[in-house]
Amino acid sequence: MSLTQYYTATTLDGFIADPDNSLDWLFTRDQEKDGLLNYGEFIAGVGALAMGSTTYEWILDHEFADKDPAEWTWPYDIPCWVFTPRELRVVPDAAIEFTSANVATVHGEMVSAARGRNVWIVGGGDLAGQFADARLLDEVIVYIAPVTLGGGAPLLDRAASGRARTERRLRLRKVRRCEASRLT
């Protein structure tokens, strides 16, 4: 059975990207590559992706910067749905669907494409909130990085905007402290 999972990293103050929508803060952190939340194990269970336009554009700007579009290779060999009301650049020959439909309308198609594997909500926080509001989000898997940004894209953006109508009670299944951090 497929799970719909929001797997992400956040800062201590609850941001997944800085005010310029950059993830550079994350790549400066030491990461336990074989640890509890390791990417390799996670992505092996993923069969479909969902992402918002800001996440998609960040991938294009960082994975494909300085490349001729003819050289582009989509970094995920997994079907992807990009939720956006705008027209965006296209990665040639990639299994990417652009949609402005609501998440509930598209979810069944994503689960079918996942073929028994999981659906990963890559980002951002508003999109994950839309899945939660539609009661389609099964798991939230969060790596908390020892850094603060003071602003940016929030981990979950729905309640702050007034769009969330009900409280969501979650159940903590696992927690692991990797190492102590000291303010620098």
Backbone as JSON Lines, residues from 0, in Angstrom:
{"i":0,"aa":"M","n":[0.84,-1.18,0.0],"ca":[0.0,0.0,0.0],"c":[0.88,1.25,0.0]}
{"i":1,"aa":"S","n":[0.58,2.19,-0.86],"ca":[1.34,3.43,-0.95],"c":[1.02,4.36,0.22]}
{"i":2,"aa":"L","n":[2.05,5.01,0.71],"ca":[1.88,6.08,1.68],"c":[2.18,7.4,0.99]}
{"i":3,"aa":"T","n":[1.52,8.45,1.4],"ca":[1.84,9.79,0.93],"c":[2.63,10.45,2.05]}
{"i":4,"aa":"Q","n":[3.9,10.79,1.75],"ca":[4.85,11.23,2.76],"c":[5.42,12.61,2.44]}
{"i":5,"aa":"Y","n":[5.5,13.43,3.46],"ca":[6.2,14.71,3.36],"c":[7.53,14.5,4.06]}
{"i":6,"aa":"Y","n":[8.59,14.32,3.28],"ca":[9.95,14.07,3.78],"c":[10.75,15.32,3.5]}
{"i":7,"aa":"T","n":[11.25,15.95,4.55],"ca":[11.93,17.23,4.37],"c":[12.88,17.5,5.52]}
{"i":8,"aa":"A","n":[13.6,18.57,5.4],"ca":[14.45,19.07,6.48],"c":[13.95,20.46,6.84]}
{"i":9,"aa":"T","n":[14.09,20.79,8.1],"ca":[13.69,22.1,8.58],"c":[14.74,22.65,9.53]}
{"i":10,"aa":"T","n":[14.73,23.95,9.69],"ca":[15.61,24.59,10.67],"c":[14.94,24.51,12.04]}
{"i":11,"aa":"L","n":[15.69,24.83,13.07],"ca":[15.11,24.84,14.42],"c":[13.94,25.8,14.53]}
{"i":12,"aa":"D","n":[13.96,26.89,13.75],"ca":[12.86,27.84,13.81],"c":[11.79,27.58,12.75]}
{"i":13,"aa":"G","n":[11.81,26.39,12.14],"ca":[10.69,25.94,11.33],"c":[10.64,26.35,9.87]}
{"i":14,"aa":"F","n":[11.8,26.56,9.25],"ca":[11.82,26.96,7.83],"c":[12.5,25.89,6.97]}
{"i":15,"aa":"I","n":[11.94,25.65,5.79],"ca":[12.52,24.67,4.86],"c":[13.37,25.35,3.79]}
{"i":16,"aa":"A","n":[13.24,26.64,3.64],"ca":[14.05,27.42,2.7],"c":[14.23,28.82,3.28]}
{"i":17,"aa":"D","n":[15.29,29.49,2.89],"ca":[15.53,30.84,3.4],"c":[14.63,31.85,2.68]}
{"i":18,"aa":"P","n":[14.69,33.13,3.04],"ca":[13.8,34.11,2.41],"c":[13.95,34.23,0.89]}
{"i":19,"aa":"D","n":[15.08,33.76,0.33],"ca":[15.29,33.76,-1.12],"c":[14.94,32.41,-1.74]}
{"i":20,"aa":"N","n":[14.24,31.55,-0.98],"ca":[13.86,30.2,-1.4],"c":[15.06,29.3,-1.68]}
{"i":21,"aa":"S","n":[16.16,29.56,-1.02],"ca":[17.37,28.76,-1.19],"c":[17.45,27.65,-0.14]}
{"i":22,"aa":"L","n":[18.05,26.54,-0.54],"ca":[18.31,25.42,0.37],"c":[19.78,25.34,0.74]}
{"i":23,"aa":"D","n":[20.53,26.36,0.39],"ca":[21.97,26.34,0.66],"c":[22.28,26.09,2.13]}
{"i":24,"aa":"W","n":[21.43,26.58,3.04],"ca":[21.64,26.36,4.47],"c":[21.72,24.88,4.8]}
{"i":25,"aa":"L","n":[20.94,24.06,4.1],"ca":[20.89,22.63,4.38],"c":[22.19,21.93,3.97]}
{"i":26,"aa":"F","n":[22.74,22.33,2.85],"ca":[23.92,21.65,2.33],"c":[25.2,22.04,3.06]}
{"i":27,"aa":"T","n":[25.12,23.0,3.99],"ca":[26.27,23.35,4.81],"c":[26.27,22.57,6.12]}
{"i":28,"aa":"R","n":[25.26,21.79,6.39],"ca":[25.14,21.01,7.63],"c":[25.74,19.63,7.45]}
{"i":29,"aa":"D","n":[26.36,19.14,8.5],"ca":[26.81,17.74,8.49],"c":[25.58,16.86,8.51]}
{"i":30,"aa":"Q","n":[25.57,15.83,7.69],"ca":[24.44,14.91,7.64],"c":[24.92,13.49,7.85]}
{"i":31,"aa":"E","n":[24.16,12.74,8.59],"ca":[24.47,11.34,8.83],"c":[23.91,10.55,7.66]}
{"i":32,"aa":"K","n":[24.74,10.24,6.68],"ca":[24.3,9.64,5.41],"c":[23.61,8.29,5.58]}
{"i":33,"aa":"D","n":[23.98,7.53,6.61],"ca":[23.36,6.22,6.83],"c":[22.45,6.24,8.06]}
{"i":34,"aa":"G","n":[22.09,7.42,8.54],"ca":[21.3,7.56,9.75],"c":[19.83,7.23,9.57]}
{"i":35,"aa":"L","n":[19.08,7.49,10.61],"ca":[17.67,7.16,10.69],"c":[16.85,7.71,9.53]}
{"i":36,"aa":"L","n":[17.13,8.93,9.09],"ca":[16.33,9.57,8.03],"c":[17.08,9.62,6.7]}
{"i":37,"aa":"N","n":[17.94,8.66,6.44],"ca":[18.8,8.78,5.27],"c":[18.01,8.73,3.96]}
{"i":38,"aa":"Y","n":[18.48,9.55,3.05],"ca":[17.82,9.75,1.77],"c":[17.8,8.49,0.91]}
{"i":39,"aa":"G","n":[18.88,7.74,0.89],"ca":[18.98,6.55,0.06],"c":[17.88,5.54,0.35]}
{"i":40,"aa":"E","n":[17.67,5.23,1.62],"ca":[16.6,4.31,2.0],"c":[15.23,4.89,1.67]}
{"i":41,"aa":"F","n":[15.08,6.18,1.93],"ca":[13.78,6.81,1.68],"c":[13.43,6.77,0.19]}
{"i":42,"aa":"I","n":[14.31,7.25,-0.67],"ca":[14.0,7.37,-2.1],"c":[13.79,6.0,-2.74]}
{"i":43,"aa":"A","n":[14.39,4.95,-2.2],"ca":[14.19,3.6,-2.74],"c":[12.73,3.16,-2.65]}
{"i":44,"aa":"G","n":[11.98,3.74,-1.73],"ca":[10.57,3.38,-1.56],"c":[9.61,4.32,-2.25]}
{"i":45,"aa":"V","n":[10.12,5.28,-3.02],"ca":[9.28,6.29,-3.65],"c":[8.98,5.93,-5.1]}
{"i":46,"aa":"G","n":[7.69,6.04,-5.48],"ca":[7.27,5.73,-6.84],"c":[6.66,6.89,-7.59]}
{"i":47,"aa":"A","n":[6.37,8.0,-6.88],"ca":[5.82,9.2,-7.53],"c":[6.16,10.41,-6.65]}
{"i":48,"aa":"L","n":[6.28,11.56,-7.3],"ca":[6.64,12.8,-6.62],"c":[5.58,13.87,-6.82]}
{"i":49,"aa":"A","n":[5.43,14.73,-5.82],"ca":[4.62,15.94,-5.93],"c":[5.47,17.1,-5.46]}
{"i":50,"aa":"M","n":[5.45,18.19,-6.2],"ca":[6.18,19.38,-5.75],"c":[5.49,20.63,-6.24]}
{"i":51,"aa":"G","n":[5.76,21.72,-5.54],"ca":[5.25,23.01,-5.94],"c":[6.19,23.66,-6.94]}
{"i":52,"aa":"S","n":[5.76,24.77,-7.5],"ca":[6.54,25.43,-8.54],"c":[7.86,26.0,-8.02]}
{"i":53,"aa":"T","n":[7.88,26.48,-6.77],"ca":[9.12,27.05,-6.23],"c":[10.18,25.96,-6.08]}
{"i":54,"aa":"T","n":[9.79,24.79,-5.6],"ca":[10.72,23.67,-5.47],"c":[11.23,23.24,-6.85]}
{"i":55,"aa":"Y","n":[10.32,23.12,-7.79],"ca":[10.69,22.73,-9.16],"c":[11.68,23.74,-9.75]}
{"i":56,"aa":"E","n":[11.39,25.02,-9.6],"ca":[12.29,26.04,-10.15],"c":[13.65,26.01,-9.46]}
{"i":57,"aa":"W","n":[13.68,25.72,-8.16],"ca":[14.96,25.64,-7.45],"c":[15.78,24.49,-8.03]}
{"i":58,"aa":"I","n":[15.13,23.34,-8.27],"ca":[15.84,22.2,-8.85],"c":[16.4,22.57,-10.23]}
{"i":59,"aa":"L","n":[15.58,23.22,-11.05],"ca":[16.06,23.63,-12.37],"c":[17.25,24.58,-12.27]}
{"i":60,"aa":"D","n":[17.14,25.54,-11.36],"ca":[18.2,26.55,-11.23],"c":[19.49,25.98,-10.64]}
{"i":61,"aa":"H","n":[19.4,24.89,-9.9],"ca":[20.6,24.33,-9.27],"c":[21.11,23.06,-9.95]}
{"i":62,"aa":"E","n":[20.22,22.22,-10.4],"ca":[20.63,20.99,-11.09],"c":[20.99,21.24,-12.55]}
{"i":63,"aa":"F","n":[20.38,22.26,-13.14],"ca":[20.52,22.48,-14.57],"c":[21.19,23.81,-14.91]}
{"i":64,"aa":"A","n":[21.64,24.52,-13.92],"ca":[22.31,25.8,-14.17],"c":[23.52,25.59,-15.06]}
{"i":65,"aa":"D","n":[23.71,26.47,-15.98],"ca":[24.86,26.44,-16.89],"c":[24.88,25.24,-17.83]}
{"i":66,"aa":"K","n":[23.74,24.56,-18.0],"ca":[23.66,23.44,-18.94],"c":[22.75,23.82,-20.1]}
{"i":67,"aa":"D","n":[23.1,23.35,-21.26],"ca":[22.23,23.47,-22.42],"c":[21.02,22.58,-22.17]}
{"i":68,"aa":"P","n":[19.78,23.04,-22.45],"ca":[18.61,22.2,-22.23],"c":[18.69,20.82,-22.88]}
{"i":69,"aa":"A","n":[19.45,20.68,-23.96],"ca":[19.61,19.39,-24.61],"c":[20.37,18.4,-23.72]}
{"i":70,"aa":"E","n":[21.14,18.92,-22.76],"ca":[21.93,18.07,-21.85],"c":[21.19,17.73,-20.56]}
{"i":71,"aa":"W","n":[20.03,18.32,-20.34],"ca":[19.31,18.13,-19.08],"c":[18.89,16.68,-18.9]}
{"i":72,"aa":"T","n":[19.09,16.18,-17.72],"ca":[18.59,14.87,-17.32],"c":[17.88,15.08,-15.99]}
{"i":73,"aa":"W","n":[16.61,14.78,-15.95],"ca":[15.84,14.96,-14.71],"c":[16.48,14.13,-13.61]}
{"i":74,"aa":"P","n":[16.73,14.72,-12.45],"ca":[17.47,14.01,-11.4],"c":[16.69,12.85,-10.78]}
{"i":75,"aa":"Y","n":[15.41,12.79,-10.99],"ca":[14.62,11.71,-10.42],"c":[14.05,10.87,-11.56]}
{"i":76,"aa":"D","n":[14.3,9.59,-11.54],"ca":[13.74,8.7,-12.57],"c":[12.39,8.2,-12.06]}
{"i":77,"aa":"I","n":[11.55,9.14,-11.67],"ca":[10.28,8.85,-11.01],"c":[9.24,9.82,-11.59]}
{"i":78,"aa":"P","n":[8.02,9.36,-11.87],"ca":[6.99,10.3,-12.35],"c":[6.77,11.43,-11.34]}
{"i":79,"aa":"C","n":[6.6,12.63,-11.85],"ca":[6.5,13.82,-11.01],"c":[5.32,14.69,-11.43]}
{"i":80,"aa":"W","n":[4.59,15.22,-10.45],"ca":[3.53,16.19,-10.69],"c":[3.97,17.5,-10.06]}
{"i":81,"aa":"V","n":[3.98,18.56,-10.85],"ca":[4.3,19.89,-10.36],"c":[3.0,20.68,-10.29]}
{"i":82,"aa":"F","n":[2.64,21.09,-9.09],"ca":[1.42,21.85,-8.87],"c":[1.73,23.33,-9.04]}
{"i":83,"aa":"T","n":[1.12,23.93,-10.06],"ca":[1.42,25.32,-10.37],"c":[0.31,25.94,-11.21]}
{"i":84,"aa":"P","n":[0.01,27.2,-10.98],"ca":[-0.92,27.9,-11.86],"c":[-0.2,28.56,-13.04]}
{"i":85,"aa":"R","n":[1.15,28.5,-13.03],"ca":[1.96,29.19,-14.04],"c":[2.54,28.22,-15.05]}
{"i":86,"aa":"E","n":[2.96,28.77,-16.17],"ca":[3.71,28.0,-17.16],"c":[5.17,28.03,-16.75]}
{"i":87,"aa":"L","n":[5.8,26.86,-16.7],"ca":[7.18,26.74,-16.26],"c":[8.05,26.12,-17.34]}
{"i":88,"aa":"R","n":[9.37,26.3,-17.18],"ca":[10.32,25.65,-18.08],"c":[10.13,24.13,-18.01]}
{"i":89,"aa":"V","n":[10.39,23.46,-19.1],"ca":[10.18,22.02,-19.19],"c":[11.52,21.32,-19.33]}
{"i":90,"aa":"V","n":[11.69,20.21,-18.62],"ca":[12.86,19.35,-18.77],"c":[12.53,18.37,-19.89]}
{"i":91,"aa":"P","n":[13.3,18.4,-20.98],"ca":[13.0,17.52,-22.12],"c":[12.96,16.04,-21.72]}
{"i":92,"aa":"D","n":[11.95,15.35,-22.19],"ca":[11.79,13.89,-22.01],"c":[11.65,13.44,-20.56]}
{"i":93,"aa":"A","n":[11.36,14.33,-19.64],"ca":[11.17,13.94,-18.24],"c":[9.7,13.6,-17.99]}
{"i":94,"aa":"A","n":[9.47,12.68,-17.08],"ca":[8.11,12.26,-16.73],"c":[7.51,13.25,-15.73]}
{"i":95,"aa":"I","n":[7.23,14.45,-16.23],"ca":[6.71,15.53,-15.39],"c":[5.37,15.97,-15.93]}
{"i":96,"aa":"E","n":[4.38,16.03,-15.04],"ca":[3.05,16.55,-15.36],"c":[2.89,17.87,-14.62]}
{"i":97,"aa":"F","n":[2.5,18.9,-15.33],"ca":[2.18,20.17,-14.7],"c":[0.67,20.22,-14.51]}
{"i":98,"aa":"T","n":[0.24,20.63,-13.32],"ca":[-1.18,20.66,-13.04],"c":[-1.54,21.85,-12.17]}
{"i":99,"aa":"S","n":[-2.73,22.38,-12.4],"ca":[-3.27,23.41,-11.52],"c":[-4.47,22.86,-10.76]}
{"i":100,"aa":"A","n":[-4.73,21.56,-10.9],"ca":[-5.83,20.91,-10.18],"c":[-5.51,20.83,-8.7]}
{"i":101,"aa":"N","n":[-6.56,20.62,-7.88],"ca":[-6.29,20.46,-6.46],"c":[-5.71,19.08,-6.2]}
{"i":102,"aa":"V","n":[-5.07,18.92,-5.06],"ca":[-4.33,17.69,-4.77],"c":[-5.24,16.47,-4.71]}
{"i":103,"aa":"A","n":[-6.46,16.63,-4.24],"ca":[-7.38,15.5,-4.15],"c":[-7.73,14.94,-5.52]}
{"i":104,"aa":"T","n":[-7.8,15.81,-6.52],"ca":[-8.11,15.39,-7.88],"c":[-6.99,14.57,-8.48]}
{"i":105,"aa":"V","n":[-5.74,14.88,-8.17],"ca":[-4.57,14.27,-8.78],"c":[-4.03,13.08,-7.97]}
{"i":106,"aa":"H","n":[-4.34,13.03,-6.7],"ca":[-3.74,12.04,-5.8],"c":[-3.89,10.6,-6.28]}
{"i":107,"aa":"G","n":[-5.05,10.2,-6.72],"ca":[-5.28,8.84,-7.18],"c":[-4.38,8.47,-8.36]}
{"i":108,"aa":"E","n":[-4.19,9.41,-9.26],"ca":[-3.31,9.19,-10.41],"c":[-1.86,8.99,-9.96]}
{"i":109,"aa":"M","n":[-1.46,9.78,-8.95],"ca":[-0.1,9.66,-8.42],"c":[0.11,8.31,-7.74]}
{"i":110,"aa":"V","n":[-0.86,7.89,-6.94],"ca":[-0.77,6.59,-6.25],"c":[-0.7,5.46,-7.28]}
{"i":111,"aa":"S","n":[-1.5,5.56,-8.31],"ca":[-1.48,4.54,-9.37],"c":[-0.1,4.49,-10.05]}
{"i":112,"aa":"A","n":[0.45,5.65,-10.36],"ca":[1.77,5.71,-11.0],"c":[2.87,5.19,-10.09]}
{"i":113,"aa":"A","n":[2.68,5.3,-8.78],"ca":[3.69,4.84,-7.81],"c":[3.8,3.32,-7.77]}
{"i":114,"aa":"R","n":[2.79,2.62,-8.26],"ca":[2.8,1.15,-8.36],"c":[3.2,0.47,-7.06]}
{"i":115,"aa":"G","n":[2.49,0.82,-6.0],"ca":[2.73,0.18,-4.71],"c":[3.82,0.83,-3.88]}
{"i":116,"aa":"R","n":[4.58,1.72,-4.48],"ca":[5.59,2.46,-3.71],"c":[4.94,3.75,-3.2]}
{"i":117,"aa":"N","n":[5.7,4.57,-2.53],"ca":[5.15,5.75,-1.86],"c":[5.14,6.99,-2.74]}
{"i":118,"aa":"V","n":[4.31,7.94,-2.36],"ca":[4.24,9.26,-2.99],"c":[4.98,10.23,-2.08]}
{"i":119,"aa":"W","n":[5.97,10.92,-2.62],"ca":[6.77,11.88,-1.85],"c":[6.34,13.29,-2.2]}
{"i":120,"aa":"I","n":[5.92,14.03,-1.19],"ca":[5.69,15.46,-1.35],"c":[7.03,16.11,-1.09]}
{"i":121,"aa":"V","n":[7.7,16.5,-2.17],"ca":[9.06,17.02,-2.11],"c":[9.05,18.42,-1.47]}
{"i":122,"aa":"G","n":[8.09,19.22,-1.77],"ca":[7.99,20.57,-1.22],"c":[7.0,21.35,-2.02]}
{"i":123,"aa":"G","n":[6.58,22.37,-1.44],"ca":[6.94,22.96,-0.18],"c":[5.87,22.76,0.89]}
{"i":124,"aa":"G","n":[6.0,23.62,1.91],"ca":[5.14,23.52,3.07],"c":[3.68,23.77,2.77]}
{"i":125,"aa":"D","n":[3.39,24.67,1.84],"ca":[1.99,24.92,1.48],"c":[1.39,23.7,0.78]}
{"i":126,"aa":"L","n":[2.15,23.09,-0.13],"ca":[1.66,21.9,-0.83],"c":[1.42,20.76,0.15]}
{"i":127,"aa":"A","n":[2.34,20.53,1.08],"ca":[2.14,19.5,2.1],"c":[0.89,19.8,2.91]}
{"i":128,"aa":"G","n":[0.66,21.07,3.21],"ca":[-0.55,21.47,3.93],"c":[-1.81,21.18,3.14]}
{"i":129,"aa":"Q","n":[-1.75,21.34,1.83],"ca":[-2.92,21.02,1.0],"c":[-3.24,19.52,1.07]}
{"i":130,"aa":"F","n":[-2.21,18.69,1.04],"ca":[-2.43,17.24,1.19],"c":[-2.99,16.93,2.57]}
{"i":131,"aa":"A","n":[-2.47,17.58,3.6],"ca":[-2.99,17.37,4.96],"c":[-4.45,17.81,5.06]}
{"i":132,"aa":"D","n":[-4.77,18.98,4.51],"ca":[-6.15,19.47,4.55],"c":[-7.11,18.52,3.86]}
{"i":133,"aa":"A","n":[-6.64,17.85,2.8],"ca":[-7.47,16.9,2.06],"c":[-7.44,15.51,2.71]}
{"i":134,"aa":"R","n":[-6.74,15.4,3.85],"ca":[-6.6,14.14,4.59],"c":[-5.93,13.05,3.73]}
{"i":135,"aa":"L","n":[-4.96,13.46,2.94],"ca":[-4.23,12.56,2.07],"c":[-2.77,12.37,2.5]}
{"i":136,"aa":"L","n":[-2.36,13.02,3.56],"ca":[-0.98,12.96,4.04],"c":[-0.89,11.9,5.13]}
{"i":137,"aa":"D","n":[-0.1,10.86,4.87],"ca":[0.02,9.75,5.82],"c":[1.16,9.94,6.82]}
{"i":138,"aa":"E","n":[2.28,10.5,6.36],"ca":[3.44,10.66,7.23],"c":[4.14,11.97,6.97]}
{"i":139,"aa":"V","n":[4.67,12.54,8.05],"ca":[5.55,13.71,7.97],"c":[6.88,13.25,8.55]}
{"i":140,"aa":"I","n":[7.92,13.25,7.73],"ca":[9.25,12.8,8.14],"c":[10.16,14.02,8.07]}
{"i":141,"aa":"V","n":[10.66,14.46,9.22],"ca":[11.38,15.72,9.29],"c":[12.75,15.55,9.93]}
{"i":142,"aa":"Y","n":[13.77,16.02,9.23],"ca":[15.11,16.14,9.77],"c":[15.23,17.58,10.27]}
{"i":143,"aa":"I","n":[15.57,17.77,11.53],"ca":[15.7,19.12,12.09],"c":[17.18,19.47,12.15]}
{"i":144,"aa":"A","n":[17.55,20.47,11.37],"ca":[18.94,20.89,11.29],"c":[19.26,21.93,12.36]}
{"i":145,"aa":"P","n":[20.44,21.84,12.94],"ca":[20.83,22.78,13.99],"c":[21.25,24.14,13.41]}
{"i":146,"aa":"V","n":[20.27,24.86,12.87],"ca":[20.51,26.18,12.31],"c":[19.2,26.96,12.4]}
{"i":147,"aa":"T","n":[19.28,28.27,12.48],"ca":[18.08,29.12,12.42],"c":[18.24,30.09,11.26]}
{"i":148,"aa":"L","n":[17.1,30.44,10.65],"ca":[17.12,31.37,9.51],"c":[16.42,32.68,9.83]}
{"i":149,"aa":"G","n":[15.47,32.67,10.77],"ca":[14.75,33.87,11.12],"c":[13.63,34.23,10.15]}
{"i":150,"aa":"G","n":[13.5,33.5,9.08],"ca":[12.45,33.76,8.1],"c":[12.65,32.86,6.89]}
{"i":151,"aa":"G","n":[11.63,32.82,6.05],"ca":[11.71,32.02,4.84],"c":[10.44,31.23,4.62]}
{"i":152,"aa":"A","n":[10.55,30.09,3.95],"ca":[9.4,29.23,3.65],"c":[9.17,28.31,4.84]}
{"i":153,"aa":"P","n":[7.98,28.38,5.46],"ca":[7.72,27.56,6.64],"c":[7.54,26.07,6.32]}
{"i":154,"aa":"L","n":[7.82,25.25,7.32],"ca":[7.67,23.8,7.21],"c":[6.25,23.43,6.78]}
{"i":155,"aa":"L","n":[5.26,23.99,7.43],"ca":[3.85,23.83,7.06],"c":[3.24,25.23,7.07]}
{"i":156,"aa":"D","n":[2.72,25.65,5.95],"ca":[2.31,27.05,5.77],"c":[0.81,27.28,5.86]}
{"i":157,"aa":"R","n":[0.01,26.27,6.09],"ca":[-1.44,26.42,5.99],"c":[-2.05,27.18,7.15]}
{"i":158,"aa":"A","n":[-1.71,26.86,8.39],"ca":[-2.35,27.49,9.54],"c":[-2.06,28.99,9.58]}
{"i":159,"aa":"A","n":[-0.86,29.39,9.24],"ca":[-0.48,30.79,9.29],"c":[-1.29,31.63,8.32]}
{"i":160,"aa":"S","n":[-1.74,31.03,7.23],"ca":[-2.47,31.79,6.23],"c":[-3.97,31.77,6.48]}
{"i":161,"aa":"G","n":[-4.41,31.03,7.49],"ca":[-5.84,30.94,7.77],"c":[-6.57,29.93,6.91]}
{"i":162,"aa":"R","n":[-5.84,29.19,6.08],"ca":[-6.5,28.22,5.21],"c":[-6.82,26.92,5.93]}
{"i":163,"aa":"A","n":[-6.07,26.58,6.97],"ca":[-6.35,25.35,7.72],"c":[-7.54,25.61,8.63]}
{"i":164,"aa":"R","n":[-8.49,24.73,8.63],"ca":[-9.71,24.92,9.4],"c":[-9.77,24.08,10.67]}
{"i":165,"aa":"T","n":[-8.96,23.04,10.74],"ca":[-9.01,22.17,11.9],"c":[-7.62,21.86,12.4]}
{"i":166,"aa":"E","n":[-7.55,21.61,13.69],"ca":[-6.3,21.21,14.29],"c":[-5.94,19.81,13.82]}
{"i":167,"aa":"R","n":[-4.67,19.56,13.58],"ca":[-4.21,18.23,13.18],"c":[-3.41,17.65,14.33]}
{"i":168,"aa":"R","n":[-3.84,16.53,14.82],"ca":[-3.09,15.84,15.87],"c":[-2.26,14.75,15.21]}
{"i":169,"aa":"L","n":[-0.97,14.8,15.46],"ca":[-0.04,13.84,14.88],"c":[0.47,12.91,15.98]}
{"i":170,"aa":"R","n":[0.97,11.77,15.57],"ca":[1.53,10.81,16.52],"c":[3.02,10.69,16.24]}
{"i":171,"aa":"L","n":[3.83,10.96,17.25],"ca":[5.28,10.84,17.12],"c":[5.65,9.37,17.17]}
{"i":172,"aa":"R","n":[6.31,8.88,16.1],"ca":[6.68,7.46,16.05],"c":[8.14,7.23,16.39]}
{"i":173,"aa":"K","n":[9.02,8.1,15.93],"ca":[10.45,7.93,16.21],"c":[11.1,9.29,16.38]}
{"i":174,"aa":"V","n":[12.1,9.32,17.21],"ca":[12.93,10.51,17.33],"c":[14.34,10.03,17.68]}
{"i":175,"aa":"R","n":[15.31,10.7,17.13],"ca":[16.7,10.34,17.41],"c":[17.54,11.59,17.4]}
{"i":176,"aa":"R","n":[18.33,11.77,18.43],"ca":[19.25,12.88,18.5],"c":[20.57,12.44,17.92]}
{"i":177,"aa":"C","n":[21.04,13.16,16.92],"ca":[22.29,12.77,16.25],"c":[23.52,13.24,17.02]}
{"i":178,"aa":"E","n":[23.55,14.48,17.43],"ca":[24.66,14.99,18.19],"c":[24.27,16.35,18.76]}
{"i":179,"aa":"A","n":[24.94,16.75,19.82],"ca":[24.65,18.04,20.42],"c":[25.26,19.15,19.57]}
{"i":180,"aa":"S","n":[24.61,20.29,19.57],"ca":[25.12,21.45,18.83],"c":[25.42,22.57,19.79]}
{"i":181,"aa":"R","n":[26.38,23.36,19.44],"ca":[26.77,24.5,20.24],"c":[26.55,25.74,19.41]}
{"i":182,"aa":"L","n":[26.01,26.8,19.99],"ca":[25.81,28.04,19.25],"c":[27.15,28.6,18.82]}
{"i":183,"aa":"T","n":[27.21,29.0,17.55],"ca":[28.47,29.58,17.06],"c":[28.21,30.95,16.49]}
